[in-house]
Amino acid sequence: MSSATVAPKRKLRPARKQVAIGEVDKTEAIQPGKEYNVWYNKWAGGDKEDALANKTLSQTRCIITRDAGYTRADATGNKYCCLFFARGCCPYGHECNYLHRLPLPNHVLPDNSRDCFGREKHGDYRDDMGGVGSFNRVNRTLYVGKIHESPDKKQAEETLLRHFGEWGKILRWNILHNRGVAFVMYDSELNAQFAKEAMANQSMDGDEILNVRWATEDPNPGEKKAEARRIEEMGQKAIAGMLDEDLVEAAQTVRALEEGDEQDFYHIEQSKEEEQEKISERPQEEEDGGRPIKKVRNENGGGSGGFFDADALDNLKFYAEMAKKQAREDQGRVKERKVPAKPAGMASLLGGYGSGDESD
């Protein structure tokens, strides 16, 4: 009997109901604007500084380790997260039709024109870099303002990473000391979208009210090239994941045969029965115009050792050699057909119009 202990399976728990229905006060604060802009979903007019100063601290906050769990979306296949769960005020818990967890690293949305909450993106960012964002650029960086800094710089970094690292893997961060501003870049855009909603109007260790928005594009040329290279690699991985491995192997084999590159062509092992059968049939092989005749295998001869059997490989080699031979012959004919160009005179120009025809 084996003495190895088997780790107990982790039980999935239902999502927690963060608040009770009617518990959150939905009374809106006094707006400094004069008109409500439907397009930007905010009040227009008034002073910008007054709008930031009149923000109130959020009444709720999401705690992933306590609130996350399975919902109806795990059974129905819904790929979008719950917006109210990110803000910490979803009253439905496991009965919610949206996911109550962070986006996974391999999470793929069915529509790239929507964010992780299912909201439609726009062509351009808002003037204040708030809102859902734009579908024309992959933005993984958040602007965090109104930070109450600590005199100790290491303590300020630890506080920032502790609060924002809860929502996903952070690649880079930068704190502009004495200005109360920080930039946080996540590994995934979906995690940045979740963190933006989860930390909006929240506080860290102080009594501040954070102003979380999308960061503008980094003007550094090196960062632009790195981001373009990252997007290209992600596209290649996505395409490679959709292709059939056997199809890729066949295309690589045909390319190696056509180009005559033996280093790219790996040997396909054969079974012992096939090798013995090949040795026994070797004296009976005949060629018709240089092309090997297809061999008839025994029904009990065993399977092939790779994607192509020996006959298919022989035929591929034959057609590859014929293609290379035909290409060399075509190049030779082109070199022999070098006809000198005739000078364009008046007779040649008027000959096409029948001016030398005596029938007229």
Contacts in CASP RR format, 6 or more apart in sequence:
PFRMAT RR
TARGET T0000
AUTHOR 0000-0000-0000
METHOD contacts of the structure
MODEL  1
MSSATVAPKRKLRPARKQVAIGEVDKTEAIQPGKEYNVWYNKWAGGDKED
ALANKTLSQTRCIITRDAGYTRADATGNKYCCLFFARGCCPYGHECNYLH
RLPLPNHVLPDNSRDCFGREKHGDYRDDMGGVGSFNRVNRTLYVGKIHES
PDKKQAEETLLRHFGEWGKILRWNILHNRGVAFVMYDSELNAQFAKEAMA
NQSMDGDEILNVRWATEDPNPGEKKAEARRIEEMGQKAIAGMLDEDLVEA
AQTVRALEEGDEQDFYHIEQSKEEEQEKISERPQEEEDGGRPIKKVRNEN
GGGSGGFFDADALDNLKFYAEMAKKQAREDQGRVKERKVPAKPAGMASLL
GGYGSGDESD
12 69 0 8 1.000
12 70 0 8 1.000
13 69 0 8 1.000
13 70 0 8 1.000
14 69 0 8 1.000
14 70 0 8 1.000
14 71 0 8 1.000
14 93 0 8 1.000
14 94 0 8 1.000
15 67 0 8 1.000
15 68 0 8 1.000
15 69 0 8 1.000
15 70 0 8 1.000
15 71 0 8 1.000
15 85 0 8 1.000
15 93 0 8 1.000
15 94 0 8 1.000
15 96 0 8 1.000
15 100 0 8 1.000
16 66 0 8 1.000
16 67 0 8 1.000
16 69 0 8 1.000
16 93 0 8 1.000
17 90 0 8 1.000
17 91 0 8 1.000
17 92 0 8 1.000
17 93 0 8 1.000
18 60 0 8 1.000
18 62 0 8 1.000
18 67 0 8 1.000
18 84 0 8 1.000
18 85 0 8 1.000
18 88 0 8 1.000
18 89 0 8 1.000
18 90 0 8 1.000
18 91 0 8 1.000
18 93 0 8 1.000
19 60 0 8 1.000
19 88 0 8 1.000
19 89 0 8 1.000
19 90 0 8 1.000
19 91 0 8 1.000
20 91 0 8 1.000
21 91 0 8 1.000
22 91 0 8 1.000
23 91 0 8 1.000
24 59 0 8 1.000
24 60 0 8 1.000
24 89 0 8 1.000
25 59 0 8 1.000
29 54 0 8 1.000
29 55 0 8 1.000
29 56 0 8 1.000
30 54 0 8 1.000
31 43 0 8 1.000
32 43 0 8 1.000
32 45 0 8 1.000
32 46 0 8 1.000
32 47 0 8 1.000
32 50 0 8 1.000
32 51 0 8 1.000
32 54 0 8 1.000
33 43 0 8 1.000
33 44 0 8 1.000
33 45 0 8 1.000
33 46 0 8 1.000
33 51 0 8 1.000
34 43 0 8 1.000
34 44 0 8 1.000
34 45 0 8 1.000
34 46 0 8 1.000
35 43 0 8 1.000
35 44 0 8 1.000
35 45 0 8 1.000
36 42 0 8 1.000
36 43 0 8 1.000
36 44 0 8 1.000
37 43 0 8 1.000
37 44 0 8 1.000
40 126 0 8 1.000
40 127 0 8 1.000
41 131 0 8 1.000
43 51 0 8 1.000
48 128 0 8 1.000
52 146 0 8 1.000
52 211 0 8 1.000
55 201 0 8 1.000
55 209 0 8 1.000
55 211 0 8 1.000
56 201 0 8 1.000
56 209 0 8 1.000
57 201 0 8 1.000
57 202 0 8 1.000
57 203 0 8 1.000
57 209 0 8 1.000
58 87 0 8 1.000
58 200 0 8 1.000
58 201 0 8 1.000
58 202 0 8 1.000
59 89 0 8 1.000
60 87 0 8 1.000
60 88 0 8 1.000
60 89 0 8 1.000
61 87 0 8 1.000
61 88 0 8 1.000
61 198 0 8 1.000
61 202 0 8 1.000
62 85 0 8 1.000
62 86 0 8 1.000
62 87 0 8 1.000
62 88 0 8 1.000
62 198 0 8 1.000
64 101 0 8 1.000
64 102 0 8 1.000
64 166 0 8 1.000
64 167 0 8 1.000
67 85 0 8 1.000
67 88 0 8 1.000
67 100 0 8 1.000
68 100 0 8 1.000
68 101 0 8 1.000
68 102 0 8 1.000
69 94 0 8 1.000
69 100 0 8 1.000
69 101 0 8 1.000
70 94 0 8 1.000
70 100 0 8 1.000
71 82 0 8 1.000
71 92 0 8 1.000
71 93 0 8 1.000
71 94 0 8 1.000
71 95 0 8 1.000
71 96 0 8 1.000
71 97 0 8 1.000
71 98 0 8 1.000
71 99 0 8 1.000
71 100 0 8 1.000
72 78 0 8 1.000
72 94 0 8 1.000
72 95 0 8 1.000
72 96 0 8 1.000
72 97 0 8 1.000
73 79 0 8 1.000
73 80 0 8 1.000
73 96 0 8 1.000
73 97 0 8 1.000
73 98 0 8 1.000
73 99 0 8 1.000
73 100 0 8 1.000
74 99 0 8 1.000
76 97 0 8 1.000
78 97 0 8 1.000
78 98 0 8 1.000
78 99 0 8 1.000
79 99 0 8 1.000
79 107 0 8 1.000
79 108 0 8 1.000
79 109 0 8 1.000
79 110 0 8 1.000
80 98 0 8 1.000
80 99 0 8 1.000
80 109 0 8 1.000
80 114 0 8 1.000
80 116 0 8 1.000
80 117 0 8 1.000
80 118 0 8 1.000
81 98 0 8 1.000
81 99 0 8 1.000
81 100 0 8 1.000
81 101 0 8 1.000
81 102 0 8 1.000
81 103 0 8 1.000
81 116 0 8 1.000
81 117 0 8 1.000
81 194 0 8 1.000
82 90 0 8 1.000
82 96 0 8 1.000
82 98 0 8 1.000
82 99 0 8 1.000
82 100 0 8 1.000
82 117 0 8 1.000
83 98 0 8 1.000
83 117 0 8 1.000
83 119 0 8 1.000
83 197 0 8 1.000
84 90 0 8 1.000
84 91 0 8 1.000
85 93 0 8 1.000
85 96 0 8 1.000
85 98 0 8 1.000
85 99 0 8 1.000
85 100 0 8 1.000
86 117 0 8 1.000
86 194 0 8 1.000
86 197 0 8 1.000
86 198 0 8 1.000
87 197 0 8 1.000
87 198 0 8 1.000
87 200 0 8 1.000
88 198 0 8 1.000
90 96 0 8 1.000
90 100 0 8 1.000
93 100 0 8 1.000
94 100 0 8 1.000
98 117 0 8 1.000
102 167 0 8 1.000
102 168 0 8 1.000
102 191 0 8 1.000
102 194 0 8 1.000
103 116 0 8 1.000
103 188 0 8 1.000
103 190 0 8 1.000
103 191 0 8 1.000
103 194 0 8 1.000
105 187 0 8 1.000
105 188 0 8 1.000
107 116 0 8 1.000
107 188 0 8 1.000
107 190 0 8 1.000
109 116 0 8 1.000
109 118 0 8 1.000
109 190 0 8 1.000
111 118 0 8 1.000
112 135 0 8 1.000
113 120 0 8 1.000
113 121 0 8 1.000
113 135 0 8 1.000
114 120 0 8 1.000
114 121 0 8 1.000
115 121 0 8 1.000
115 132 0 8 1.000
115 133 0 8 1.000
115 190 0 8 1.000
115 193 0 8 1.000
116 190 0 8 1.000
116 193 0 8 1.000
116 194 0 8 1.000
117 193 0 8 1.000
117 197 0 8 1.000
119 132 0 8 1.000
120 132 0 8 1.000
121 132 0 8 1.000
121 133 0 8 1.000
121 134 0 8 1.000
121 135 0 8 1.000
122 132 0 8 1.000
122 133 0 8 1.000
122 134 0 8 1.000
122 135 0 8 1.000
123 134 0 8 1.000
123 135 0 8 1.000
123 136 0 8 1.000
124 134 0 8 1.000
124 136 0 8 1.000
125 133 0 8 1.000
125 134 0 8 1.000
125 214 0 8 1.000
126 133 0 8 1.000
128 213 0 8 1.000
129 143 0 8 1.000
129 213 0 8 1.000
129 214 0 8 1.000
129 215 0 8 1.000
129 216 0 8 1.000
130 213 0 8 1.000
130 214 0 8 1.000
131 214 0 8 1.000
133 139 0 8 1.000
133 214 0 8 1.000
137 217 0 8 1.000
138 189 0 8 1.000
138 227 0 8 1.000
138 231 0 8 1.000
139 189 0 8 1.000
139 192 0 8 1.000
139 214 0 8 1.000
139 215 0 8 1.000
140 171 0 8 1.000
140 185 0 8 1.000
140 186 0 8 1.000
140 187 0 8 1.000
140 188 0 8 1.000
140 189 0 8 1.000
140 191 0 8 1.000
140 192 0 8 1.000
141 183 0 8 1.000
141 184 0 8 1.000
141 185 0 8 1.000
141 186 0 8 1.000
141 192 0 8 1.000
141 214 0 8 1.000
141 215 0 8 1.000
141 218 0 8 1.000
142 164 0 8 1.000
142 183 0 8 1.000
142 184 0 8 1.000
142 185 0 8 1.000
142 186 0 8 1.000
142 192 0 8 1.000
142 195 0 8 1.000
142 196 0 8 1.000
142 212 0 8 1.000
142 213 0 8 1.000
142 214 0 8 1.000
142 215 0 8 1.000
143 181 0 8 1.000
143 183 0 8 1.000
143 211 0 8 1.000
143 212 0 8 1.000
143 213 0 8 1.000
143 214 0 8 1.000
143 215 0 8 1.000
143 216 0 8 1.000
144 160 0 8 1.000
144 164 0 8 1.000
144 181 0 8 1.000
144 182 0 8 1.000
144 183 0 8 1.000
144 184 0 8 1.000
144 199 0 8 1.000
144 210 0 8 1.000
144 211 0 8 1.000
144 212 0 8 1.000
145 180 0 8 1.000
145 181 0 8 1.000
145 182 0 8 1.000
145 210 0 8 1.000
145 211 0 8 1.000
145 212 0 8 1.000
146 180 0 8 1.000
146 208 0 8 1.000
146 209 0 8 1.000
146 210 0 8 1.000
146 211 0 8 1.000
147 156 0 8 1.000
147 160 0 8 1.000
147 175 0 8 1.000
147 180 0 8 1.000
147 181 0 8 1.000
147 182 0 8 1.000
147 204 0 8 1.000
147 208 0 8 1.000
147 210 0 8 1.000
148 180 0 8 1.000
148 204 0 8 1.000
148 206 0 8 1.000
148 207 0 8 1.000
148 208 0 8 1.000
149 156 0 8 1.000
149 175 0 8 1.000
149 177 0 8 1.000
149 178 0 8 1.000
149 180 0 8 1.000
150 156 0 8 1.000
150 159 0 8 1.000
150 205 0 8 1.000
153 175 0 8 1.000
153 177 0 8 1.000
156 175 0 8 1.000
156 177 0 8 1.000
157 173 0 8 1.000
157 175 0 8 1.000
159 204 0 8 1.000
159 205 0 8 1.000
160 173 0 8 1.000
160 175 0 8 1.000
160 182 0 8 1.000
160 184 0 8 1.000
160 204 0 8 1.000
161 170 0 8 1.000
161 173 0 8 1.000
163 199 0 8 1.000
163 202 0 8 1.000
163 204 0 8 1.000
164 170 0 8 1.000
164 173 0 8 1.000
164 184 0 8 1.000
164 195 0 8 1.000
164 199 0 8 1.000
165 195 0 8 1.000
166 198 0 8 1.000
167 186 0 8 1.000
167 191 0 8 1.000
167 194 0 8 1.000
167 195 0 8 1.000
167 198 0 8 1.000
167 199 0 8 1.000
168 186 0 8 1.000
168 187 0 8 1.000
168 188 0 8 1.000
168 191 0 8 1.000
168 194 0 8 1.000
168 195 0 8 1.000
169 186 0 8 1.000
169 187 0 8 1.000
169 188 0 8 1.000
169 191 0 8 1.000
170 184 0 8 1.000
170 185 0 8 1.000
170 186 0 8 1.000
170 187 0 8 1.000
171 185 0 8 1.000
171 186 0 8 1.000
171 187 0 8 1.000
172 185 0 8 1.000
173 182 0 8 1.000
173 183 0 8 1.000
173 184 0 8 1.000
173 185 0 8 1.000
174 182 0 8 1.000
174 183 0 8 1.000
175 181 0 8 1.000
175 182 0 8 1.000
176 182 0 8 1.000
183 215 0 8 1.000
184 195 0 8 1.000
185 192 0 8 1.000
186 192 0 8 1.000
186 195 0 8 1.000
195 212 0 8 1.000
196 212 0 8 1.000
196 213 0 8 1.000
196 214 0 8 1.000
199 210 0 8 1.000
199 212 0 8 1.000
200 210 0 8 1.000
200 212 0 8 1.000
201 209 0 8 1.000
201 210 0 8 1.000
202 209 0 8 1.000
202 210 0 8 1.000
203 209 0 8 1.000
203 210 0 8 1.000
204 210 0 8 1.000
217 224 0 8 1.000
218 224 0 8 1.000
240 248 0 8 1.000
246 307 0 8 1.000
249 307 0 8 1.000
250 307 0 8 1.000
250 308 0 8 1.000
252 264 0 8 1.000
253 265 0 8 1.000
253 307 0 8 1.000
253 308 0 8 1.000
253 316 0 8 1.000
254 316 0 8 1.000
255 264 0 8 1.000
256 262 0 8 1.000
256 264 0 8 1.000
256 265 0 8 1.000
257 265 0 8 1.000
257 316 0 8 1.000
257 317 0 8 1.000
257 320 0 8 1.000
258 320 0 8 1.000
258 323 0 8 1.000
258 324 0 8 1.000
260 320 0 8 1.000
260 324 0 8 1.000
268 304 0 8 1.000
268 305 0 8 1.000
268 306 0 8 1.000
268 307 0 8 1.000
268 308 0 8 1.000
268 313 0 8 1.000
269 305 0 8 1.000
269 306 0 8 1.000
270 278 0 8 1.000
270 304 0 8 1.000
270 305 0 8 1.000
270 310 0 8 1.000
271 302 0 8 1.000
271 303 0 8 1.000
271 305 0 8 1.000
273 301 0 8 1.000
273 302 0 8 1.000
274 301 0 8 1.000
274 302 0 8 1.000
274 303 0 8 1.000
274 304 0 8 1.000
274 305 0 8 1.000
274 310 0 8 1.000
277 297 0 8 1.000
277 298 0 8 1.000
277 301 0 8 1.000
278 310 0 8 1.000
281 295 0 8 1.000
285 292 0 8 1.000
285 293 0 8 1.000
285 295 0 8 1.000
286 293 0 8 1.000
287 293 0 8 1.000
290 318 0 8 1.000
291 315 0 8 1.000
291 318 0 8 1.000
292 314 0 8 1.000
292 315 0 8 1.000
292 318 0 8 1.000
294 311 0 8 1.000
294 315 0 8 1.000
295 310 0 8 1.000
295 311 0 8 1.000
303 309 0 8 1.000
304 310 0 8 1.000
308 316 0 8 1.000
342 348 0 8 1.000
350 356 0 8 1.000
END
